Every structure is written in structure tokens, then in C-alpha cells.
Amino acid sequence: MTNIFEYAPAPESRAIVDIKPSYGLFINGEFVDGNGTSFKTVNPATEEVLAEVAEATDADVDEAVKAARRAYTRVWSRMSGAERAKYLYRIARIIQERGRELAVLESIDNGKPIKESRDVDVPIVAAHFFYYAGWADKLKYSGYGETPLGVAGQVIPWNFPLLMLAWKIAPALACGNTVVLKPAETTPLTALLFAEICQQADLPPGVVNIVTGAGDTGRAIVSHPDVDKVAFTGSTEVGKAIARAVAGSDKKVTLELGGKAANIVFDDAPLDQAVEGIVNGIFFNQGHVCCAGSRLLVQESVADEVMDRLKRRMATLRVGDPLDKNTDVGAINSAEQLAKIRELSQVGEDEGAERWSAPCDLPANGYWFAPTVFTGVSQAHRIAREEIFGPVLSVLTFRTPSEAVEKANNTPFGLSAGVWTDKGSRILSMANRLRAGVVWANTFNKFDPTSPFGGYKESGYGREGGRHGLEAYLKGADA
């Protein structure tokens, strides 16, 4: 007799996406071959090679910057804000229309679950273009002036390829700048599909240029003498190198870097709700989130109860095919990232922390890591100090609010934090004392285009999103 409760997968079809065998560079409104070699982009869930992608050389980057400069000087900076807004609105609508295609391609190339790319990433991407389209003809009310900077060089990471593109390109264009953007080498495909959307929207040639490649391509963009603005999201190590490279120049810079966020649970918190927030905070997008709640701080009196509930909840997480609509945790983005997660997890065990991983069968092919929690962690442990950037949670305990603040702030990072409590006064007190750019109250990982995002200390500087996100792309009210 068939078990009526046997698992039934609900796969999303790949047929909606047409992945080309090879991709060139998008320069001056057209796809071109480029002067360099090519590299492979791989489906992390299967290790299948998806396409060959052109690797931009210094000469290619120079051509892209020249195209951006021409477009800025001759067309885009001369266009009224209302006219620029029309293009941004058009792009936003096309993103909505092609949302399913974008979501499927993002999950194939990145490894994230389709329900996240479909229900979170793509809608927020469209929302960013809609939001900044609304600002394009209202810059005089921003408080940051109305004069664009010129050419923006933008380098984005692999964890949210399309969303980070929107965070960078939408405000830049709204303010009247043109763009040369490099997506991460492991996740270039949705950026190249966005280039097609720019063509579909009849965006003037050169306003957006997409050059693919690895670190050398990024360095060529950052160091190019005709780039006026550098925007980078990625590791703290690379962010420091960029800061050194542009020091002494007049380039404007924003850096959104690593994190080691504290998710703080008090004994009066709604524990079931808090457990859902803990799960969302660290296992969303496989933990590939710069603001992931990777350090759980639990008040001692409820620590055992929270851990029992958390382990029961983790045991229900489904790890597997990113295109299955039931999947909760997808594939790790690359073999290199998987090796780093494994290394730091082993260090956690070697240092004496107790490891527990959710029981699950991992696929034979691809890059996978079971959701994992470490208890018995001290602040001296590397897993409590270093960014793992994977589905690994470190648990510490505290007794008083002051101790919670001290432990939460005991990190070189300062990107985000979460506070779970029934007392509004405690939330306000904690928020004022935590050195984090974003503090969530009784929730985690909530984003909105109207709200600024950014960090302190080694998590970078500058803000993206909201009215504050315009400042990085304008010369200032006194310019």
C-alpha cells in the first residue's frame, strides 16, 4: 500500500529560462565578445556547467567606462529627472513581467531556494526600481543636492546577485549617473539577463554596462581614473583593499562588508516566534547573508527551552533541490565557500563547542551543508568571531541586558542585530546601545527599499536604500 504521506516534490520548470551556451560583455547597449578568455558558471546544486562567460580585460573595462562617460555627458545627465524616471519605471515593470524567469535563473545559478528568489528577491528588486524612479524628479527634496557624480563603478557579491544589482543601479540611475557593474564570477547570469531588460526598456546605450570577470576585473573598475564613484558589497578583506586603492583620490566610496550579527532572545520573548526568527536569521539563503544572525545570544533562564524548540524546528527544514518549491535550504554557492564552512565548523569542534546538525539526506552531487548549531560557545571561539557565511549558528548565553550588549558589541563587525522581548522600553534601550547599523525588533532579515541599510566598524560605511541611499550618488547640497 502506498504511503499517502510520502514526500511529493513540487519542482519549478527550467523551461522558462533560455540559458545561452556563452555570454559576452554588455557595453554601450550591446553584447560584445571582449578581448579576454572565458570562465564557466556552474549550477551549485548539480555541478552542471551552465555557460561560458567572457572575462573582461583592462581594455574591456576601459571601453565600458568610456561608453558610460559618453552616455553620462551626452544623454543621461542632461535628461530631466522625470524622463529618467520613465526608464526606471519601465525597467521595474519588465522585472515584474519577467519575474518568474529571473527567479528560476537566480536559483539555478546561485543555489538559493526558488521560494526565496521568487517571493523575496525579485519583488524587492522591482520595488527598488519603483522606489528610486519616484525620487528621480524630486532630488531637490533629498537634502543631498541634485548634481550627479558621473560614472559609478560597482562590484557586487554572489549571495544576492540580482538584489545587490538593484541596490546599486537603481539609485545611481535615478540621480543621473551612469554605471559599469561587475557581478560575481560565480553568479553572472541574472546580471546579463538584466542587460537584456535594459535593451528591452530602450535604455540609452552606455547608461548601464555589465562586465563579467573575477578579482582583476573588479580591480580594473575600482582603479580606473575616469570612475567617479565606487560601490562595493563583499568581504571585509576586499573592502579594505578597495579603501587603500582609492585613498588620495576624489572618488566617492560606499562599502557594505561582512558581519557577525547578534540575535538576542530575552526570557520574556514569544519563544515560538523567536525560534522562527532565529531560523530565518541564519538559514535564509543558506546563511549566505552579510547580516545573518549567526550569533544567538539567549538569556540563561530560557536557553534550554529555546534550544529544544530550535532543534525541533531545524529537524523540519528541507534541504535539497533549489527549484523544488518545498525546499527551505538550498545549495552552498561554490566549492570554495563549502570548504570554508567545513573548515570553520571543524575548528568549532576542535575548540570544544558542541555541534548538532539537522538530520537530512544531502544530495550526492553539488555543494551541500546541513543546518548546524554549536552550543557551549565562548567569545574566544573563532566561530563566534569570524564570519562563516553559511548555515552555521553559534549559541552563547547571558544573564543581564548589559551582558547581552557587551557580548553583542564584542565583534569587529557592526552590520545588524536582532532583539526579542515583550518590553518596548527594553527594545529601545538595546537599540540605542548596540553598535549595529540595523536593529530588528521581534523579527529579522526584513528589508524595504525605503529603509537605509549599512554598518559600522569593519562592516563598512555609507548607506544603501531609502533617501539616505541617494547621498552616495550626488555631489551634495553645497556642490
N, C-alpha and C positions, 0 to 999 in steps of 0.2 A: 504494500500500500504506500502511495506517495505521501511524504510528509508535507502537509499543506503549509507549514511554516518554513519550508526550505527557502533559502535566500534566492530572490529573483533580482538580478541586476537590471538597471534601467539606463543603458548606455545612450549617450548623445551621439548622433551620427556625425562622422567626419566629412560626409559628402558635401556639406555646405561650404567647406573650405577648399580652395584650389591652391595647393602649395606647389609653387614652381620648382623645377629642378635646380635652378640657380637664380641668384638675385644680384643686381648691380647696385651702384650708389645712386642716390636721388639728389641731383644737383641741378639748380636752375630750372626746376619744374619737370625734369626728365630723368629717366633711369639711364645711367651710363655704365660702361664696363669698368672704368677705373684703371689705374696703372699698376696695381699690385697683384698679389696672389689671392687665393680664396681660402676660406675655412669652412668647416662643417658645423651646422647646428643640429643638435640631437634631441630626440624625444627622451626626456629623463625617465619616463615610465617604462620604456621598452628598449632604450639604447639604439633605436632606429635612427639612421641619418635622414633628416628631413629635407635638407637643401644645402647647396654650396652657396656661400655668401662672400661677396667681394670684400677684401681687406683694403681699406683706404690707405694710401701713402701720404707723405707730407705734401706732395704735389696735388693730390686729390683734395686734401683739406684746404689747401690754398685756393683751388678753384671754387670750392664751396663757399669759402669766406668772401672771395671776390664776387660771386653771384649774390650772396647775402648783402654785401655792401652796395652793389648796383641797385638791387631791389629796394634797399632802405633809402638810398639817396634819390632815386628817380620816381619811386612809386609809393612805398608804404608810409614813409614819414610825412609825405605830402598829402596823403589821403585823410579825410576828416574822420574823426572818431566814429561817427555814425556809419560811414562807409565800411570801416574796418569791422565794426560790429556785425554788419550783414554777413561777412565772410565767416566770422566766428559762430554766428547762429547757424549758418549753413553747415559748417563742419559738425556742430553739435547734433543737428538733426540727422545728418548722414550717419554719425556714430550710432544714434538710436536705431536707425533703419537697418544698419548692418551689425547690430549688437550681437546677434547670435553667432554670426561669422567671427567677429572679434573674440568673443568669449571662447569659442571652440579652439581657435588658433592659439590664444593665450594659454589655455590648459595643455594643449599638445606641446608647445614649445617650452613652457615653464614648468609644468608638472603639478600645478595647483588644481584643486577640485573644481569641476565645472560649475557647481552651485556657488562657489565664491567668485569666480570670474564673471559669471552670468548675473548674479544678484548683488554683488558688491562693486567689483572693479569697473565694469563697463558703465553702469548707471552713474557712478561718481565721476568717471571720465567725462561723460556727456554733461553732467551738472557743472563741472569746472568750466567748460567752454561756454555754456549758457550764462554762468555767473559773470565771467570776465567779459563776455560780449556786452553785458549790461553796464560795465564800467567804462567801456571804450570811449563813449562820448560824455563821460562825467568825470574825467580825470581832474578837472579843476576843483572838484569837491573832495579829492582824496587826501589833500594835505601834503602831497609829495610832489607837486608841480605837474606839468603837462609835457615836459620835454623828454623824449626817449633817449636812451643811451647810444643806440646804434646796432651793432651786431652782437648777439648773445651766443656764446659757446656753451653748450650744455651737455653734460655727461651723466647718464642715468644708470641705475643698477638693474640686476636681473630679478629681484624679488617681486616688483610690481611694474613690469615693463611698460604697459600702456598707461597705467595710472600716473607713474612718475613722468612720463612724456607729457601728459595733460597738465600736471602741476607746473611743468617748466614752460611749455609752449603757450598755453592759454594766456597767462598774464603778460608774457613777453610781447605777443602779438597785439593784445589789447592796448598796450602802452605805446605801440608804434615801432617796436624793434623788429628786426629780422633774426633768423635763427639758423645755427648749424648745430645739429644734435647728433650725439653718438649713443646708440643703445648698447647694452652689454653684449659681449660677444656670444654668450650662451642663449640669449633671448632676443634676437633681432627682428623676428618675423612680424610682430604686430606693429612695430615702428615702420616697417616697409609697407605694410598694409595701410597704415595711416598716411604714408606718402601718396598712395593711390587715392585716398579720400581727399587729400589736398588737391589732386588733379581733378577729381570729380566735382569739388566745390569751386573750381576755376580760380583757385588762389593764385595771385600773380607769381610768375616764375621767380625763384630765388628767395621768396619770403621765408619758406621752410626748406631746409636742406638736411637730408639724413645721410650720414656717412658711417659705415659699419667698420668694425675692427676691434682690436684689443687695446692694451695699455698704450702702445706707441701712438695709435690714432688719437686717443684721448689727450696725450701729452701734446701732440701737434695742435690740437684745438686750443688747449689752455694757454700754450706759449705763443700762439700766433699774434704778431704785433697789431693786426687790424681787428682783433676781437676786443670789444669794449666791456663785456660783462661775462663772467664765468659763473656758472651754476653747476654744482656737483652734489649728487647724492651717492653715498657709498661708504667705504670703510674709513675709519679714523686715520689709519696709516696713509692712505692715498690722499685724504683731505689735508693732512699736514704737508705732504709733498706739494700739493697744489698751492697751499698758502705760501710756501717758500718760493715756489716758481714765480708767483705774481707779485711778491714783495718788491716794493720800489717802483712798481708800475702804477698807472692810474686806472687799472681795471677794477671794476666793482665786482665783489665776490660774495656769494652765499654758499655755505657748506652745511649740508644735512648729513650727519655722520652716525657713528654707532651708538648703541645704547645698552643698558643693563637695568631695565625698569623694575622698580619695586611695586608689587601688588599687595597692599596691606589690608589684612582682614582682622577687624576687631571682634570681640566676643558678643557684641550686640548686633552684628550684621545679619541680614537674612541669608542663612548659610547656603540654602539651595541656589539662590540667585548668585551668591558669591562664587560657588563652585562653577556655575555656568560661565561667569566672568573670568575665572581662572583658566578654564579650558579655552575660551575664546582668546584670552590674552596670550597664551603660549602656543597653542596648537593650530590656531588660524594660520593658513598659508604655510603649514609645516614649521612654524616658528621662524620663517624667513621674514621677519618684521623688525625693523630697527627699533621700534618702540615696544617690542614684545615684553609682556610681563614675566620675564624669565627668572625673577627672584620673588618668591612668595614669602611674605612675612605674616605669620599667623600668631595671634595672641595665645599665650600658653594654655589658657583655660579651655580653649576650643580646638587646639591643634590636633588632638587625636580624632575628634569627630570630623573635622574638616578633611583630614587625610583619608578617613574611611569613606566618606562621601565622594571625595575626589577620585579615589581608586575605582570605586564602583562606576562612576561616570566615565572614566578613561577606558574601562573594560568594554564600554558600548561603542567606542569610536571605531568606525570602519576605515581601514587603511587599504588603499588599492587604486584601481584604475581611475585616473583623474576625470575621465569622460563619463564615469558612472555617476548618475545624479544622486546616488546614495552615499557616495564617498565623503568622508569627513577629513581625512588626512591623505594628501597625495604623495607624489614622489619628491625626493630631495633633488634640487635643481641640477647638480652635476656630481661627477665622481670626486672632484676636488673638495667640494663642500661636504660630501658624505664622509670623506676621510678626516676632515677637520672635526666634524661632530663626533665621530668614533674616537678620535684621539682624546678630545677633552672629556668625553664620557668615561673613558678608561682612566684618565687622570683622577676624575672624581672618585672612582672606586679605589684607586691606589692611595688616595689621601684619606680614606676611611669613611666616606659617605656611603649611606645605604641606598642601593639602586633598586628601583622597581619599574618594570616595563609592562605596558598593557599587553595582555595575551592576544596575539594576532598572527595570522599566517601571511608572511611577506611574499610578494611575487618573486619568481625565480630570476627574472630579468629586470633591469632598471636599477634605480638608486633609491633605497628604502631604509627607513629607520623608525622603529616602533616608538610611539609616545612614551616618554620616560620621565620619572620623577626621582629626585635624590632627596633623602631626608638625612638628618644629622649633619647638616652643612654648617660650617662656621664661616665667618667673614674672611678668614685667611685662605680658604679653599679657592683654587683657580676657577672652579665652576661658579663661584659666587662673585668673581671679579671680572672674568673675561667673557666677552660676547661669544656665545656658542653659535647663534644664528641657526637654530634647529629646534626640533620638538622636545626640548630637554628643560625641565623645571627644577630649580634648586629651592629647597624649603628651609627657612630659618624661623625662629620663634622670637617673641618679645613679650615683655610684661607691661610696660607703660607706653603711653603715646610718645614720650620723649625718647625712649629707647628705640621705638619704631622709626622716628625721624632720623635719629643718629645712624641707624643701620641703613636706612633708605638712602641717605645722603653720602654714605661711605663708599663712594664709587667715583672714578674719574669722569663718568658719563652723567648726563642730565637732560635726557630727552623727554621722558614721560614717567608717570606714576599713577597708581590707582588706589583709592581709599574706599573701604567697605565698612559702613557703620550706619546705625539708625539715627545718630545725632548730627543734625545740621551744623551745630556750632563746632563740633569736632572736625567735620569736613572742612569748614572754613579755616580753622586753626591749622590743620595739617597742610592745606593747600598753600598757606602763607609761609610755611616753614620748609616745605620740600623744595629742593633745588632742581626743579624739572620744568621744562617748557610747557608741558601739558599735564594737567592733573585731572583724571576722570573720577567722578563720584558715583559709586554703586553701578558702575559699568566699566567697559574697557574697549579700546580699539574702535571708538566711534569717530567718524570723520565727516566733515561737511565743508564744502567749498567756501563758505562764509567765515570759517574759523581759521585763525592763523596757527601754523604748526612749525616748531623748531626747538632747538635745545640750548643748553648751557655747557660750559666746560668742553670736554673732548667730544661732545655731541654736535659741535659746530656753532655757527652763528648765522643770523638772518632768519627771516620767516617766510614761509610759503603758505598761500591760502589767505582768503579774506582781503580786506582793504590793505592790511599790512604787507601782503604779497606783492602789491604794486610798487612799494618803495624800492625794491631791488632792481626795478627796470625803468626808473625815472631819475632824472638828474637832481631833483629836489626843488622845493618851492622857491629857493633863492637863486637857482641856476640861471 
